[in-house]
Amino acid sequence: MNNNRYWIWLSLALGYDNPKVKRLYETEEYRDISVFYNGQDFEWRFCGIFTEKEINHLEETPIEKADEIISKCESLGYSIFAIDNARYPNCLRNIDTPPAVIYVSGYLPRVDNLLTIAIVGTRKATTYGKKVAYSISHNLSKCKVTIISGGAMGVDSSAHTGALNADGITICVLGCGINYPYLMKNEPMRKAITHRGCLISEYPPDTEPLPHHFLSRNRIISALSRGVLVVEAGKKSGALVTADIAGKEQGKDVFAVMANINSVYSVGSNQLIKDGAIPVTTYLDILNYYNEFNNLEVYEDDEYDIPDSTVLKIPAKKSNVKPEKEFIKGHRYDVKLDENSSKVYYAIGNEPIHIDDLSDKCNLPVYKISGILTNLELMDLIVVLPGKQYKIK
């Protein structure tokens, strides 16, 4: 039986990041949450879990609100996984305050069976920090490691992009409704993530990004991860909160990149190492730490070199003044493609073409074509179709 509407109703009544969700779920009589809901006031008081104030909230929250959210998710193509769903990750279910439901856009991999690493850090990352986040993510992704982050600017975006350009799997945990128009510069990246992983939020569609939402989502980032890597973090960075939750509350492994001792953006991450975090100078430090995954294929690559063609290009703002740079086929984007990217772009027509055919047409290996296609998608120049087919947008 699908009990999504009852778990959504419960989250609306109790709020998010509430430990009583787990208490209710672990109460044998209410494993079928519909029994709890249908019992109404008597059952809510009899269970002995909720305060008078919380019972009032249960009474005042109409189930129809949950039905509206389900309808909205269906129209947006989002999946809903309640805590009693078999596809709900055990690693998330086992924390003290698991979400009653998670909303997903894209494909939620079975993270309990994967090596998952969260890469987090400051939004105001230095060029060095962005390159390190990108490189480690890119190399880990090529070794079949799933990358998790929070979709913010700086370290988060570099980590997601590194995974995407390696044709890897990445999960982005948001602090607002998935469809909320927040940080629109990263919208192309979020769209690309849904083709190679998923966006996750415990907040229903249209929920705005309130400050405390981002603190709450940090527990989800760390819960989904086997280990958390902090790349750059200032003294009061939110990444330190994620590391603290991971290490002290959830018993996860905490890694930190050894960074510039004179940079204000590295004070927090350097302190983590002094406090016992595992120091990292290469992706192999993380890969070798997990002996049970020693059958992963290791690729050699430059550690901190990001090719120009892999840097996210953000759409230029519309202007009445025509820029000097040439537009590509009428797209109003300020873009600059390298030779191989141009070759691939102009090989794609208005009719769908498979990645293998592009490889033959451009005389480039599939793995190179894949990275270029990801970049073109992030620039909103092409459309990704099912079955690894592509066409010009």
C-alpha positions as CSV (number, residue, x, y, z in Angstrom):
1,M,0.0,0.0,0.0
2,N,1.3,3.5,-0.9
3,N,1.2,5.6,2.3
4,N,2.8,8.7,0.8
5,R,-0.1,11.0,1.6
6,Y,0.0,10.1,5.3
7,W,3.7,10.6,5.7
8,I,3.5,13.9,3.8
9,W,0.6,14.9,6.1
10,L,2.8,14.1,9.1
11,S,5.7,16.1,7.9
12,L,3.4,19.1,7.2
13,A,2.0,18.8,10.7
14,L,5.3,18.3,12.6
15,G,7.7,20.2,10.4
16,Y,11.0,18.9,9.1
17,D,14.0,17.4,10.8
18,N,11.8,16.0,13.6
19,P,13.0,12.9,15.6
20,K,9.4,11.8,16.3
21,V,9.0,10.7,12.7
22,K,11.5,7.9,13.4
23,R,9.8,7.1,16.8
24,L,6.5,6.7,15.0
25,Y,8.0,4.6,12.2
26,E,9.7,2.3,14.7
27,T,6.5,1.7,16.6
28,E,5.3,-1.7,15.4
29,E,1.6,-0.8,15.6
30,Y,2.1,2.1,13.2
31,R,4.4,0.6,10.6
32,D,1.3,1.1,8.4
33,I,1.0,4.8,9.0
34,S,-2.7,4.8,7.7
35,V,-3.6,3.0,11.0
36,F,-2.2,6.0,12.9
37,Y,-4.0,8.6,10.7
38,N,-7.3,6.8,10.8
39,G,-7.2,6.4,14.6
40,Q,-7.5,10.2,14.8
41,D,-7.3,12.0,18.1
42,F,-7.6,8.9,20.3
43,E,-4.7,7.1,18.6
44,W,-2.6,10.3,18.5
45,R,-2.9,10.7,22.3
46,F,-2.7,7.0,23.1
47,C,0.6,6.4,21.4
48,G,2.3,8.7,23.9
49,I,4.8,10.2,21.4
50,F,3.4,13.7,20.8
51,T,3.0,16.8,22.9
52,E,-0.4,18.6,23.2
53,K,0.9,21.3,20.8
54,E,1.9,18.6,18.2
55,I,-1.5,16.9,18.6
56,N,-3.1,20.2,17.8
57,H,-1.0,20.5,14.7
58,L,-2.0,17.0,13.6
59,E,-5.7,18.0,14.1
60,E,-5.3,21.3,12.2
61,T,-3.5,19.9,9.2
62,P,-5.9,18.7,6.5
63,I,-4.9,15.5,4.5
64,E,-6.0,17.4,1.3
65,K,-2.8,19.4,1.5
66,A,-0.8,16.2,1.1
67,D,-3.0,15.3,-1.9
68,E,-2.2,18.6,-3.5
69,I,1.5,18.0,-3.1
70,I,1.2,14.5,-4.6
71,S,-0.7,16.0,-7.6
72,K,2.0,18.7,-8.0
73,C,4.8,16.1,-8.0
74,E,3.0,14.0,-10.6
75,S,2.7,17.0,-12.9
76,L,6.4,17.8,-12.4
77,G,7.5,14.2,-12.9
78,Y,9.0,13.9,-9.4
79,S,9.1,10.7,-7.4
80,I,8.1,10.5,-3.7
81,F,9.8,8.0,-1.4
82,A,8.3,7.8,2.1
83,I,10.3,6.3,5.0
84,D,8.3,3.0,4.7
85,N,9.2,2.6,1.0
86,A,11.6,-0.1,0.0
87,R,13.5,2.3,-2.2
88,Y,14.0,4.8,0.7
89,P,17.8,4.5,1.5
90,N,18.6,2.6,4.7
91,C,21.5,5.0,5.4
92,L,19.0,7.8,5.6
93,R,16.4,5.8,7.5
94,N,19.0,5.0,10.2
95,I,19.8,8.6,11.3
96,D,18.1,10.2,14.3
97,T,15.9,12.5,12.3
98,P,15.2,10.9,8.9
99,P,12.8,12.8,6.6
100,A,9.3,11.4,6.5
101,V,9.4,11.7,2.7
102,I,12.0,12.7,0.1
103,Y,11.1,14.2,-3.2
104,V,13.3,13.1,-6.1
105,S,13.8,14.4,-9.7
106,G,15.8,12.0,-11.7
107,Y,16.9,8.5,-10.8
108,L,17.7,7.7,-7.1
109,P,20.5,5.1,-7.2
110,R,20.6,2.4,-4.5
111,V,23.1,4.3,-2.4
112,D,23.3,1.6,0.3
113,N,25.2,-0.6,-2.1
114,L,27.5,2.1,-3.5
115,L,30.6,3.9,-2.4
116,T,29.3,7.4,-1.9
117,I,31.4,10.4,-1.1
118,A,30.1,13.9,-0.2
119,I,32.3,16.8,-1.4
120,V,31.5,20.0,0.4
121,G,33.1,23.4,1.1
122,T,32.7,27.1,0.9
123,R,30.6,28.9,-1.6
124,K,33.4,31.5,-1.9
125,A,36.0,28.9,-3.0
126,T,39.3,30.0,-4.4
127,T,40.4,28.9,-7.9
128,Y,42.6,26.3,-6.2
129,G,39.6,25.0,-4.2
130,K,37.4,24.7,-7.2
131,K,40.1,22.9,-9.2
132,V,40.7,20.4,-6.3
133,A,37.0,19.8,-5.9
134,Y,36.5,19.2,-9.6
135,S,39.6,17.0,-10.0
136,I,38.9,14.7,-7.0
137,S,35.2,14.4,-8.0
138,H,36.1,13.7,-11.6
139,N,38.7,11.0,-10.8
140,L,36.5,9.4,-8.1
141,S,33.6,9.3,-10.6
142,K,35.7,7.6,-13.2
143,C,36.3,4.9,-10.5
144,K,32.5,4.5,-10.1
145,V,32.2,6.5,-6.9
146,T,28.9,8.4,-6.5
147,I,29.4,12.0,-5.6
148,I,27.0,13.9,-3.3
149,S,26.9,17.6,-2.7
150,G,24.5,20.5,-2.1
151,G,24.2,22.3,-5.4
152,A,25.6,25.6,-4.1
153,M,28.2,27.8,-5.9
154,G,31.9,27.2,-5.3
155,V,33.0,23.8,-4.1
156,D,29.6,22.1,-4.5
157,S,29.2,23.2,-8.2
158,S,32.8,22.1,-9.0
159,A,32.2,18.7,-7.4
160,H,28.9,18.1,-9.3
161,T,30.5,19.3,-12.6
162,G,33.5,17.0,-12.1
163,A,31.2,14.0,-11.7
164,L,29.0,15.0,-14.7
165,N,32.0,15.4,-17.0
166,A,33.3,12.0,-16.0
167,D,29.8,10.6,-17.0
168,G,29.5,9.6,-13.3
169,I,26.5,9.6,-10.9
170,T,26.0,12.6,-8.7
171,I,23.2,13.5,-6.2
172,C,22.3,17.0,-5.3
173,V,20.5,17.6,-2.0
174,L,18.6,20.9,-2.0
175,G,17.4,23.2,0.8
176,C,14.2,24.2,-0.9
177,G,11.6,22.7,-3.2
178,I,13.2,21.1,-6.3
179,N,11.3,23.4,-8.6
180,Y,11.9,26.6,-6.6
181,P,13.7,29.2,-8.8
182,Y,16.7,29.4,-6.5
183,L,20.3,30.1,-7.7
184,M,19.3,30.1,-11.4
185,K,22.9,30.2,-12.5
186,N,23.0,26.5,-11.6
187,E,19.8,25.5,-13.3
188,P,21.6,23.9,-16.3
189,M,23.7,22.0,-13.9
190,R,20.7,20.8,-11.9
191,K,19.0,19.7,-15.1
192,A,22.1,17.7,-16.2
193,I,22.2,16.0,-12.8
194,T,18.7,14.6,-13.3
195,H,20.0,12.7,-16.3
196,R,23.0,11.2,-14.4
197,G,21.6,10.9,-10.8
198,C,19.0,13.0,-9.1
199,L,18.0,16.1,-7.1
200,I,16.7,15.3,-3.7
201,S,14.7,17.5,-1.2
202,E,12.7,16.8,1.9
203,Y,10.7,19.9,1.1
204,P,7.7,19.9,-1.1
205,P,7.6,21.7,-4.5
206,D,7.5,25.5,-4.3
207,T,9.1,25.6,-0.8
208,E,11.4,28.6,-0.5
209,P,15.0,28.3,0.6
210,L,15.0,29.5,4.2
211,P,18.3,29.7,6.1
212,H,17.5,26.8,8.5
213,H,16.6,24.6,5.6
214,F,20.3,24.5,4.5
215,L,21.4,23.5,8.0
216,S,18.8,20.7,8.0
217,R,19.8,19.4,4.5
218,N,23.4,18.9,5.7
219,R,22.3,15.9,7.7
220,I,20.9,14.3,4.5
221,I,24.1,15.0,2.6
222,S,26.2,13.2,5.2
223,A,23.7,10.4,5.7
224,L,23.7,9.4,2.1
225,S,27.5,9.4,2.1
226,R,30.0,6.8,3.3
227,G,32.5,9.6,3.8
228,V,32.5,13.4,3.7
229,L,35.4,15.4,2.1
230,V,35.7,19.1,3.1
231,V,37.7,20.9,0.4
232,E,37.8,24.5,1.6
233,A,36.0,25.8,4.6
234,G,36.3,29.1,6.5
235,K,36.0,29.3,10.3
236,K,32.2,29.4,10.2
237,S,31.5,27.5,7.0
238,G,28.4,25.4,6.7
239,A,30.6,22.6,5.4
240,L,32.0,22.3,9.0
241,V,28.4,21.6,10.2
242,T,28.1,18.8,7.6
243,A,31.5,17.4,8.8
244,D,30.4,17.7,12.4
245,I,27.1,15.9,11.8
246,A,28.9,13.2,9.7
247,G,31.6,12.5,12.3
248,K,30.0,13.0,15.6
249,E,26.4,12.1,15.0
250,Q,26.4,9.6,12.2
251,G,29.8,7.9,12.6
252,K,30.9,8.7,9.0
253,D,34.4,9.1,7.8
254,V,35.6,12.7,7.5
255,F,38.3,13.8,5.1
256,A,39.8,17.2,4.5
257,V,42.0,18.6,1.8
258,M,45.3,20.0,3.1
259,A,45.2,23.6,2.0
260,N,46.9,27.0,2.2
261,I,47.5,27.8,5.9
262,N,47.4,31.6,5.1
263,S,43.9,31.5,3.5
264,V,40.8,32.5,5.4
265,Y,38.9,30.0,3.3
266,S,41.0,27.1,4.6
267,V,41.0,27.8,8.4
268,G,38.1,25.4,9.0
269,S,39.3,22.6,6.8
270,N,42.8,22.8,8.2
271,Q,41.4,22.7,11.7
272,L,39.5,19.5,10.9
273,I,42.8,17.8,10.1
274,K,44.2,19.0,13.4
275,D,41.1,17.5,15.1
276,G,41.5,14.1,13.5
277,A,40.0,14.3,10.0
278,I,41.8,12.2,7.4
279,P,44.2,14.5,5.3
280,V,43.7,14.3,1.5
281,T,46.1,15.4,-1.2
282,T,44.8,13.1,-4.0
283,Y,41.6,11.2,-4.8
284,L,43.6,8.0,-4.2
285,D,43.7,8.8,-0.5
286,I,40.0,8.3,-0.4
287,L,39.8,5.4,-2.8
288,N,42.5,3.4,-0.9
289,Y,40.8,4.0,2.4
290,Y,37.9,1.8,1.5
291,N,39.4,-1.7,1.2
292,E,36.1,-3.3,0.5
293,F,36.0,-1.4,-2.8
294,N,39.5,-2.3,-3.9
295,N,38.3,-3.9,-7.0
296,L,37.4,-0.5,-8.5
297,E,39.4,0.3,-11.7
298,V,41.8,3.2,-11.0
299,Y,42.4,5.8,-13.8
300,E,45.5,7.9,-13.9
301,D,44.7,11.6,-14.4
302,D,46.0,15.1,-13.7
303,E,45.0,15.9,-10.1
304,Y,44.3,19.6,-10.3
305,D,43.9,20.4,-13.9
306,I,40.5,21.5,-15.3
307,P,40.4,21.7,-19.1
308,D,38.9,25.0,-20.3
309,S,36.2,23.1,-22.1
310,T,34.8,21.6,-18.8
311,V,34.3,24.9,-17.0
312,L,30.6,25.8,-16.6
313,K,29.6,28.5,-19.0
314,I,26.7,30.6,-17.7
315,P,24.2,32.1,-20.2
316,A,25.0,35.7,-20.8
317,K,22.3,38.3,-19.9
318,K,20.3,39.6,-22.8
319,S,21.4,43.0,-24.0
320,N,20.6,45.4,-26.8
321,V,24.3,45.6,-27.6
322,K,25.5,42.8,-29.7
323,P,28.7,41.2,-28.1
324,E,31.8,40.9,-30.2
325,K,31.9,37.1,-29.7
326,E,30.1,35.0,-32.3
327,F,26.8,33.4,-31.5
328,I,26.4,29.7,-32.1
329,K,23.5,29.0,-34.5
330,G,21.4,31.7,-33.1
331,H,21.7,30.8,-29.4
332,R,22.1,33.9,-27.3
333,Y,25.0,32.5,-25.2
334,D,28.4,33.9,-24.8
335,V,30.3,30.6,-25.4
336,K,33.7,29.6,-26.4
337,L,34.2,26.0,-27.6
338,D,37.5,24.2,-28.1
339,E,38.2,22.4,-31.3
340,N,36.7,19.0,-30.3
341,S,33.7,20.6,-28.7
342,S,33.0,22.5,-31.9
343,K,33.4,19.4,-34.0
344,V,30.9,17.5,-31.8
345,Y,28.4,20.4,-31.7
346,Y,28.3,20.9,-35.5
347,A,28.0,17.1,-35.9
348,I,24.7,17.1,-34.0
349,G,21.8,18.0,-36.2
350,N,18.1,18.6,-35.7
351,E,17.4,14.9,-35.8
352,P,18.5,12.7,-32.9
353,I,21.9,11.1,-33.2
354,H,23.3,8.3,-30.9
355,I,26.6,8.9,-29.0
356,D,28.2,6.0,-30.9
357,D,27.4,7.6,-34.2
358,L,28.8,10.8,-33.0
359,S,32.0,9.0,-32.0
360,D,32.4,7.6,-35.5
361,K,31.5,10.9,-37.2
362,C,33.9,12.9,-35.1
363,N,36.6,10.2,-34.9
364,L,36.7,10.6,-31.1
365,P,36.4,8.0,-28.4
366,V,33.1,7.7,-26.6
367,Y,34.4,8.7,-23.2
368,K,35.6,12.0,-24.7
369,I,32.4,12.6,-26.6
370,S,30.5,11.9,-23.3
371,G,32.3,14.7,-21.4
372,I,31.8,17.2,-24.3
373,L,28.1,16.4,-24.5
374,T,27.7,17.0,-20.8
375,N,29.4,20.4,-21.2
376,L,27.2,21.3,-24.2
377,E,24.1,20.3,-22.2
378,L,25.2,22.5,-19.3
379,M,25.5,25.4,-21.8
380,D,21.9,24.6,-22.9
381,L,23.0,24.1,-26.5
382,I,21.7,20.5,-27.0
383,V,18.8,18.4,-25.9
384,V,19.4,15.0,-24.2
385,L,17.0,12.3,-25.4
386,P,16.4,8.8,-24.0
387,G,18.8,6.1,-25.2
388,K,21.9,8.3,-25.3
389,Q,20.7,10.3,-28.2
390,Y,21.1,14.0,-28.7
391,K,20.0,16.9,-30.9
392,I,20.5,20.6,-31.3
393,K,18.3,22.8,-29.1
